[in-house]
Amino acid sequence: MGRHDSSQTRVPPVFSELLKNDASGGDWLGILLGLASAKSPTAKRLSMAFGKLAPAPGEVFEVKVPPPERFFKWLLENPQQLSWP
């Protein structure tokens, strides 16, 4: 992290501008998801079925979400699959 942290230097400026022009995402969200759809089946499904963005209090670009419980279970059951650089 620091002054070259892309979550601060790239994400907020791009999304701030998009949200300023269309806070619902109706004009740009499908296009943006479509850009990723060539490499991601999930993004392709989302790009075809997106709705509008829910209003958020202020600009929220990242939310910390705990990993699913099944991920921890997998870690415990598959230690041979883990590696450290």
Contacts in CASP RR format, 6 or more apart in sequence:
PFRMAT RR
TARGET T0000
AUTHOR 0000-0000-0000
METHOD contacts of the structure
MODEL  1
MGRHDSSQTRVPPVFSELLKNDASGGDWLGILLGLASAKSPTAKRLSMAF
GKLAPAPGEVFEVKVPPPERFFKWLLENPQQLSWP
1 7 0 8 1.000
2 8 0 8 1.000
3 9 0 8 1.000
7 61 0 8 1.000
7 62 0 8 1.000
11 61 0 8 1.000
11 62 0 8 1.000
12 59 0 8 1.000
12 61 0 8 1.000
15 59 0 8 1.000
15 61 0 8 1.000
16 59 0 8 1.000
18 25 0 8 1.000
18 28 0 8 1.000
18 32 0 8 1.000
19 25 0 8 1.000
19 59 0 8 1.000
21 27 0 8 1.000
21 28 0 8 1.000
22 28 0 8 1.000
23 53 0 8 1.000
23 55 0 8 1.000
24 52 0 8 1.000
24 53 0 8 1.000
25 52 0 8 1.000
25 53 0 8 1.000
26 50 0 8 1.000
26 51 0 8 1.000
26 52 0 8 1.000
26 53 0 8 1.000
29 50 0 8 1.000
29 51 0 8 1.000
29 52 0 8 1.000
29 53 0 8 1.000
30 46 0 8 1.000
30 47 0 8 1.000
30 50 0 8 1.000
33 43 0 8 1.000
33 46 0 8 1.000
33 47 0 8 1.000
33 50 0 8 1.000
34 43 0 8 1.000
34 44 0 8 1.000
34 47 0 8 1.000
36 43 0 8 1.000
36 47 0 8 1.000
37 43 0 8 1.000
37 44 0 8 1.000
37 47 0 8 1.000
38 44 0 8 1.000
75 82 0 8 1.000
END
